[in-house]
């Protein structure tokens, strides 16, 4: 049986993302959604870091849009393209470099927000149930 990684935290963050999408609609810039998420995460009393630096194997620095509770990465998009393998590759690289167990890709540019869960393959067998329990 496959276990869901960070079900409570990811459920809570998805609820916040749905609220932001419902209130702002689907035609804003990514930075507008990020500011709104920052505000809502603060209201929900969730610790987060914005523009989290990620150093690649080539020593370049990239930025993960948000890291929530030092467990969950959020990569925000405001692109007409619903999903691309480039998004997935980008987030998988972030997960490998940060050792975060899970990330969500949130593309706010679609009429319906559909979060995509991306699991860090190297941490699939780790148990995060205790860390996640406080969000339930």
C-alpha positions, -999 to 999 in steps of 0.1 A, spaced: 0 0 0 13 34 -10 14 59 19 7 96 13 35 118 23 26 148 45 -12 144 40 -22 169 67 2 197 58 -3 193 20 -41 193 25 -39 225 46 -17 242 21 -39 231 -9 -69 246 9 -50 279 12 -40 278 -24 -76 271 -35 -88 301 -14 -62 324 -30 -72 311 -65 -109 316 -57 -103 352 -45 -79 364 -71 -90 344 -102 -67 329 -128 -52 359 -147 -27 375 -123 11 375 -123 29 348 -103 42 375 -78 6 385 -69 -2 349 -60 30 345 -40 22 376 -19 -14 363 -13 -1 329 -3 25 345 20 -4 364 37 -26 334 40 2 311 53 9 338 80 -28 339 89 -28 301 91 2 303 115 24 282 92 61 289 91 74 295 56 104 309 36 99 327 4 124 325 -25 143 297 -9 178 295 -25 187 261 -40 223 255 -52 225 231 -81 252 206 -88 267 231 -112 268 256 -83 242 279 -98 216 292 -74 179 289 -82 149 297 -60 121 276 -49 91 299 -45 81 288 -10 91 262 16 65 256 43 73 243 77 107 231 64 89 201 49 69 211 18 82 230 -13 58 251 -34 66 260 -70 42 286 -83 33 291 -119 11 315 -138 15 300 -172 -10 292 -199 6 259 -203 -11 237 -177 19 214 -171 52 206 -188 79 181 -181 102 210 -176 82 220 -144 86 184 -131 123 183 -138 128 216 -121 109 206 -90 126 171 -88 160 189 -89 149 212 -61 138 182 -40 171 164 -46 191 195 -36 171 205 -6 162 170 8 126 181 11 102 151 10 74 167 -11 66 197 -33 35 210 -49 34 226 -83 6 252 -83 -3 267 -117 -27 296 -109 -32 305 -146 -58 278 -151 -95 282 -145 -93 253 -121 -63 250 -98 -50 214 -98 -20 209 -75 5 184 -87 24 164 -59 60 157 -66 77 132 -43 114 132 -36 123 97 -48 152 93 -25 130 99 6 100 78 -4 106 53 24 111 79 51 84 83 78 71 119 82 39 109 101 51 125 133 62 157 116 28 158 98 7 149 128 7 185 142 -11 198 111 -40 174 114 
